[in-house]
Amino acid sequence: MDGGISWYPSRLDVYLNLWFADYQKACEARQREGEYLLPYKKHFFVCPSGAIRSIGLDPDDPDWERVGWDCARPKDEEAYRRLCERRDKFEAARSR
C-alpha cells in the first residue's frame, strides 16, 4: 500500500479539492457534496468527477457505488482493487 499517494498525482492541483485530517469530516463532506473521497498519506480529500477523469477513471463506473465513493475505507475490496488496477494502468500508459 502506498499510503494513498497514488490517489493524488500533482495534476489534481488544478481542482478545488476539500482536504481533511479527520476521516469522519471527510465522509460528511463527501455526502454533502456528492463527490469522491480519496486518501493521501494520513489525510483525505474530496474531489469532483473531473479529478476522477484526470486519473484515468470513469466517474460513472459502477465500482464507485460499490466502494461507497470512498477509496480511503472502501465498502467492497474487489471493486476497490479494480479501480486501483485501472488507475495504475492509466498512469503506466501516461509515463511511456
TIVO-2410 file (N, C-alpha, C; in nm, 3 decimals):
# residues 96
REC num residu      c1      c2      c3 atome chaine
REC   1      M   0.086  -0.118   0.000     N      A
REC   1      M   0.000   0.000   0.000    CA      A
REC   1      M   0.090   0.123   0.000     C      A
REC   2      D   0.053   0.222  -0.076     N      A
REC   2      D   0.136   0.341  -0.092    CA      A
REC   2      D   0.091   0.456  -0.004     C      A
REC   3      G   0.009   0.433   0.095     N      A
REC   3      G  -0.038   0.539   0.181    CA      A
REC   3      G  -0.132   0.636   0.112     C      A
REC   4      G  -0.185   0.593  -0.002     N      A
REC   4      G  -0.278   0.677  -0.075    CA      A
REC   4      G  -0.211   0.778  -0.166     C      A
REC   5      I  -0.078   0.775  -0.175     N      A
REC   5      I  -0.007   0.873  -0.257    CA      A
REC   5      I  -0.050   0.862  -0.403     C      A
REC   6      S  -0.072   0.742  -0.452     N      A
REC   6      S  -0.108   0.726  -0.593    CA      A
REC   6      S  -0.247   0.782  -0.625     C      A
REC   7      W  -0.325   0.814  -0.524     N      A
REC   7      W  -0.456   0.874  -0.549    CA      A
REC   7      W  -0.444   1.024  -0.573     C      A
REC   8      Y  -0.326   1.082  -0.552     N      A
REC   8      Y  -0.312   1.225  -0.571    CA      A
REC   8      Y  -0.189   1.260  -0.655     C      A
REC   9      P  -0.198   1.241  -0.787     N      A
REC   9      P  -0.089   1.290  -0.871    CA      A
REC   9      P  -0.096   1.443  -0.875     C      A
REC  10      S   0.014   1.507  -0.900     N      A
REC  10      S   0.021   1.654  -0.893    CA      A
REC  10      S  -0.075   1.724  -0.989     C      A
REC  11      R  -0.118   1.658  -1.096     N      A
REC  11      R  -0.211   1.724  -1.188    CA      A
REC  11      R  -0.349   1.750  -1.126     C      A
REC  12      L  -0.375   1.692  -1.009     N      A
REC  12      L  -0.502   1.721  -0.940    CA      A
REC  12      L  -0.499   1.857  -0.870     C      A
REC  13      D  -0.384   1.922  -0.869     N      A
REC  13      D  -0.374   2.054  -0.807    CA      A
REC  13      D  -0.468   2.157  -0.869     C      A
REC  14      V  -0.507   2.137  -0.993     N      A
REC  14      V  -0.594   2.234  -1.062    CA      A
REC  14      V  -0.739   2.226  -1.016     C      A
REC  15      Y  -0.774   2.122  -0.943     N      A
REC  15      Y  -0.911   2.105  -0.895    CA      A
REC  15      Y  -0.926   2.161  -0.754     C      A
REC  16      L  -1.045   2.208  -0.726     N      A
REC  16      L  -1.075   2.255  -0.591    CA      A
REC  16      L  -1.115   2.134  -0.508     C      A
REC  17      N  -1.017   2.077  -0.441     N      A
REC  17      N  -1.039   1.959  -0.358    CA      A
REC  17      N  -1.053   2.004  -0.213     C      A
REC  18      L  -1.140   1.938  -0.140     N      A
REC  18      L  -1.157   1.967   0.002    CA      A
REC  18      L  -1.068   1.870   0.079     C      A
REC  19      W  -0.983   1.924   0.167     N      A
REC  19      W  -0.886   1.843   0.241    CA      A
REC  19      W  -0.924   1.832   0.387     C      A
REC  20      F  -0.895   1.712   0.444     N      A
REC  20      F  -0.931   1.683   0.583    CA      A
REC  20      F  -0.824   1.598   0.650     C      A
REC  21      A  -0.802   1.624   0.776     N      A
REC  21      A  -0.717   1.537   0.858    CA      A
REC  21      A  -0.804   1.431   0.927     C      A
REC  22      D  -0.933   1.460   0.938     N      A
REC  22      D  -1.027   1.373   1.008    CA      A
REC  22      D  -1.115   1.298   0.906     C      A
REC  23      Y  -1.111   1.165   0.913     N      A
REC  23      Y  -1.188   1.084   0.818    CA      A
REC  23      Y  -1.338   1.112   0.827     C      A
REC  24      Q  -1.393   1.123   0.945     N      A
REC  24      Q  -1.538   1.144   0.960    CA      A
REC  24      Q  -1.581   1.275   0.895     C      A
REC  25      K  -1.502   1.380   0.912     N      A
REC  25      K  -1.535   1.508   0.850    CA      A
REC  25      K  -1.528   1.497   0.698     C      A
REC  26      A  -1.433   1.420   0.648     N      A
REC  26      A  -1.423   1.397   0.504    CA      A
REC  26      A  -1.547   1.324   0.453     C      A
REC  27      C  -1.594   1.224   0.529     N      A
REC  27      C  -1.715   1.149   0.491    CA      A
REC  27      C  -1.836   1.242   0.486     C      A
REC  28      E  -1.848   1.327   0.584     N      A
REC  28      E  -1.961   1.421   0.588    CA      A
REC  28      E  -1.957   1.515   0.467     C      A
REC  29      A  -1.838   1.561   0.432     N      A
REC  29      A  -1.825   1.649   0.316    CA      A
REC  29      A  -1.857   1.574   0.188     C      A
REC  30      R  -1.812   1.450   0.177     N      A
REC  30      R  -1.840   1.370   0.058    CA      A
REC  30      R  -1.990   1.350   0.042     C      A
REC  31      Q  -2.058   1.321   0.149     N      A
REC  31      Q  -2.204   1.303   0.144    CA      A
REC  31      Q  -2.274   1.433   0.108     C      A
REC  32      R  -2.227   1.541   0.163     N      A
REC  32      R  -2.287   1.672   0.137    CA      A
REC  32      R  -2.262   1.717  -0.008     C      A
REC  33      E  -2.140   1.695  -0.056     N      A
REC  33      E  -2.100   1.740  -0.189    CA      A
REC  33      E  -2.136   1.639  -0.299     C      A
REC  34      G  -2.155   1.511  -0.259     N      A
REC  34      G  -2.185   1.408  -0.357    CA      A
REC  34      G  -2.068   1.377  -0.449     C      A
REC  35      E  -1.948   1.383  -0.395     N      A
REC  35      E  -1.830   1.362  -0.477    CA      A
REC  35      E  -1.754   1.238  -0.431     C      A
REC  36      Y  -1.622   1.238  -0.448     N      A
REC  36      Y  -1.540   1.120  -0.426    CA      A
REC  36      Y  -1.440   1.145  -0.314     C      A
REC  37      L  -1.428   1.049  -0.223     N      A
REC  37      L  -1.336   1.061  -0.111    CA      A
REC  37      L  -1.214   0.973  -0.139     C      A
REC  38      L  -1.096   1.035  -0.136     N      A
REC  38      L  -0.973   0.963  -0.164    CA      A
REC  38      L  -0.871   0.988  -0.054     C      A
REC  39      P  -0.779   0.893  -0.033     N      A
REC  39      P  -0.676   0.910   0.070    CA      A
REC  39      P  -0.550   0.975   0.013     C      A
REC  40      Y  -0.476   1.040   0.101     N      A
REC  40      Y  -0.341   1.087   0.069    CA      A
REC  40      Y  -0.261   1.087   0.198     C      A
REC  41      K  -0.165   0.998   0.207     N      A
REC  41      K  -0.087   0.978   0.329    CA      A
REC  41      K  -0.183   0.961   0.448     C      A
REC  42      K  -0.177   1.051   0.547     N      A
REC  42      K  -0.266   1.040   0.663    CA      A
REC  42      K  -0.385   1.134   0.652     C      A
REC  43      H  -0.408   1.189   0.532     N      A
REC  43      H  -0.516   1.283   0.511    CA      A
REC  43      H  -0.618   1.227   0.411     C      A
REC  44      F  -0.722   1.304   0.390     N      A
REC  44      F  -0.830   1.264   0.300    CA      A
REC  44      F  -0.871   1.386   0.219     C      A
REC  45      F  -0.912   1.361   0.096     N      A
REC  45      F  -0.963   1.472   0.017    CA      A
REC  45      F  -1.086   1.430  -0.059     C      A
REC  46      V  -1.173   1.527  -0.080     N      A
REC  46      V  -1.297   1.506  -0.154    CA      A
REC  46      V  -1.280   1.583  -0.284     C      A
REC  47      C  -1.300   1.514  -0.394     N      A
REC  47      C  -1.275   1.576  -0.524    CA      A
REC  47      C  -1.392   1.557  -0.619     C      A
REC  48      P  -1.399   1.642  -0.724     N      A
REC  48      P  -1.507   1.634  -0.822    CA      A
REC  48      P  -1.480   1.527  -0.928     C      A
REC  49      S  -1.579   1.502  -1.009     N      A
REC  49      S  -1.567   1.400  -1.114    CA      A
REC  49      S  -1.456   1.431  -1.214     C      A
REC  50      G  -1.428   1.558  -1.239     N      A
REC  50      G  -1.319   1.593  -1.330    CA      A
REC  50      G  -1.185   1.542  -1.282     C      A
REC  51      A  -1.163   1.544  -1.152     N      A
REC  51      A  -1.039   1.492  -1.095    CA      A
REC  51      A  -1.032   1.340  -1.115     C      A
REC  52      I  -1.146   1.275  -1.103     N      A
REC  52      I  -1.151   1.130  -1.124    CA      A
REC  52      I  -1.115   1.097  -1.269     C      A
REC  53      R  -1.168   1.175  -1.362     N      A
REC  53      R  -1.133   1.154  -1.503    CA      A
REC  53      R  -0.983   1.176  -1.526     C      A
REC  54      S  -0.926   1.274  -1.458     N      A
REC  54      S  -0.784   1.306  -1.481    CA      A
REC  54      S  -0.691   1.196  -1.430     C      A
REC  55      I  -0.740   1.108  -1.345     N      A
REC  55      I  -0.657   0.994  -1.303    CA      A
REC  55      I  -0.695   0.868  -1.380     C      A
REC  56      G  -0.770   0.887  -1.489     N      A
REC  56      G  -0.798   0.777  -1.581    CA      A
REC  56      G  -0.916   0.690  -1.546     C      A
REC  57      L  -1.001   0.737  -1.456     N      A
REC  57      L  -1.117   0.658  -1.416    CA      A
REC  57      L  -1.247   0.723  -1.462     C      A
REC  58      D  -1.346   0.641  -1.483     N      A
REC  58      D  -1.478   0.687  -1.522    CA      A
REC  58      D  -1.557   0.718  -1.395     C      A
REC  59      P  -1.600   0.843  -1.377     N      A
REC  59      P  -1.675   0.875  -1.255    CA      A
REC  59      P  -1.810   0.804  -1.246     C      A
REC  60      D  -1.857   0.749  -1.358     N      A
REC  60      D  -1.984   0.676  -1.358    CA      A
REC  60      D  -1.966   0.525  -1.350     C      A
REC  61      D  -1.844   0.480  -1.330     N      A
REC  61      D  -1.816   0.337  -1.317    CA      A
REC  61      D  -1.895   0.282  -1.198     C      A
REC  62      P  -1.965   0.170  -1.215     N      A
REC  62      P  -2.043   0.112  -1.104    CA      A
REC  62      P  -1.958   0.074  -0.982     C      A
REC  63      D  -1.828   0.056  -1.001     N      A
REC  63      D  -1.742   0.024  -0.887    CA      A
REC  63      D  -1.736   0.138  -0.786     C      A
REC  64      W  -1.761   0.262  -0.828     N      A
REC  64      W  -1.765   0.372  -0.732    CA      A
REC  64      W  -1.877   0.353  -0.630     C      A
REC  65      E  -1.992   0.313  -0.679     N      A
REC  65      E  -2.102   0.287  -0.586    CA      A
REC  65      E  -2.068   0.171  -0.494     C      A
REC  66      R  -2.003   0.070  -0.549     N      A
REC  66      R  -1.967  -0.048  -0.469    CA      A
REC  66      R  -1.870  -0.012  -0.355     C      A
REC  67      V  -1.778   0.081  -0.382     N      A
REC  67      V  -1.684   0.121  -0.276    CA      A
REC  67      V  -1.741   0.231  -0.188     C      A
REC  68      G  -1.860   0.280  -0.223     N      A
REC  68      G  -1.924   0.387  -0.146    CA      A
REC  68      G  -1.864   0.523  -0.178     C      A
REC  69      W  -1.808   0.539  -0.299     N      A
REC  69      W  -1.742   0.662  -0.342    CA      A
REC  69      W  -1.631   0.700  -0.246     C      A
REC  70      D  -1.570   0.598  -0.183     N      A
REC  70      D  -1.472   0.618  -0.076    CA      A
REC  70      D  -1.357   0.518  -0.095     C      A
REC  71      C  -1.242   0.569  -0.136     N      A
REC  71      C  -1.126   0.481  -0.151    CA      A
REC  71      C  -1.036   0.483  -0.029     C      A
REC  72      A  -1.072   0.559   0.072     N      A
REC  72      A  -0.997   0.556   0.198    CA      A
REC  72      A  -1.039   0.435   0.281     C      A
REC  73      R  -1.168   0.407   0.281     N      A
REC  73      R  -1.224   0.290   0.352    CA      A
REC  73      R  -1.334   0.230   0.266     C      A
REC  74      P  -1.294   0.164   0.156     N      A
REC  74      P  -1.392   0.112   0.061    CA      A
REC  74      P  -1.480   0.002   0.120     C      A
REC  75      K  -1.607   0.004   0.082     N      A
REC  75      K  -1.703  -0.099   0.128    CA      A
REC  75      K  -1.677  -0.233   0.061     C      A
REC  76      D  -1.628  -0.231  -0.063     N      A
REC  76      D  -1.608  -0.353  -0.141    CA      A
REC  76      D  -1.462  -0.358  -0.187     C      A
REC  77      E  -1.385  -0.449  -0.130     N      A
REC  77      E  -1.242  -0.458  -0.160    CA      A
REC  77      E  -1.214  -0.498  -0.305     C      A
REC  78      E  -1.296  -0.583  -0.363     N      A
REC  78      E  -1.276  -0.624  -0.503    CA      A
REC  78      E  -1.299  -0.507  -0.597     C      A
REC  79      A  -1.402  -0.429  -0.572     N      A
REC  79      A  -1.429  -0.310  -0.654    CA      A
REC  79      A  -1.314  -0.211  -0.638     C      A
REC  80      Y  -1.265  -0.196  -0.517     N      A
REC  80      Y  -1.152  -0.107  -0.491    CA      A
REC  80      Y  -1.029  -0.153  -0.570     C      A
REC  81      R  -1.002  -0.281  -0.567     N      A
REC  81      R  -0.888  -0.337  -0.639    CA      A
REC  81      R  -0.899  -0.308  -0.788     C      A
REC  82      R  -1.020  -0.324  -0.845     N      A
REC  82      R  -1.040  -0.296  -0.987    CA      A
REC  82      R  -1.014  -0.149  -1.019     C      A
REC  83      L  -1.062  -0.059  -0.933     N      A
REC  83      L  -1.036   0.084  -0.955    CA      A
REC  83      L  -0.886   0.112  -0.951     C      A
REC  84      C  -0.817   0.054  -0.855     N      A
REC  84      C  -0.672   0.072  -0.845    CA      A
REC  84      C  -0.601   0.020  -0.969     C      A
REC  85      E  -0.642  -0.096  -1.017     N      A
REC  85      E  -0.580  -0.153  -1.136    CA      A
REC  85      E  -0.600  -0.064  -1.257     C      A
REC  86      R  -0.721  -0.010  -1.275     N      A
REC  86      R  -0.747   0.079  -1.388    CA      A
REC  86      R  -0.667   0.209  -1.375     C      A
REC  87      R  -0.661   0.263  -1.253     N      A
REC  87      R  -0.583   0.384  -1.229    CA      A
REC  87      R  -0.435   0.359  -1.260     C      A
REC  88      D  -0.382   0.248  -1.211     N      A
REC  88      D  -0.241   0.216  -1.231    CA      A
REC  88      D  -0.209   0.193  -1.379     C      A
REC  89      K  -0.300   0.129  -1.449     N      A
REC  89      K  -0.281   0.105  -1.593    CA      A
REC  89      K  -0.276   0.239  -1.667     C      A
REC  90      F  -0.366   0.330  -1.633     N      A
REC  90      F  -0.368   0.461  -1.694    CA      A
REC  90      F  -0.237   0.536  -1.665     C      A
REC  91      E  -0.190   0.533  -1.541     N      A
REC  91      E  -0.066   0.601  -1.505    CA      A
REC  91      E   0.053   0.541  -1.579     C      A
REC  92      A   0.056   0.409  -1.593     N      A
REC  92      A   0.165   0.344  -1.665    CA      A
REC  92      A   0.166   0.387  -1.812     C      A
REC  93      A   0.049   0.397  -1.872     N      A
REC  93      A   0.038   0.439  -2.011    CA      A
REC  93      A   0.082   0.585  -2.027     C      A
REC  94      R   0.052   0.669  -1.929     N      A
REC  94      R   0.091   0.811  -1.933    CA      A
REC  94      R   0.243   0.828  -1.925     C      A
REC  95      S   0.309   0.740  -1.854     N      A
REC  95      S   0.452   0.754  -1.831    CA      A
REC  95      S   0.536   0.698  -1.945     C      A
REC  96      R   0.474   0.637  -2.041     N      A
REC  96      R   0.551   0.581  -2.156    CA      A
REC  96      R   0.597   0.689  -2.248     C      A
***
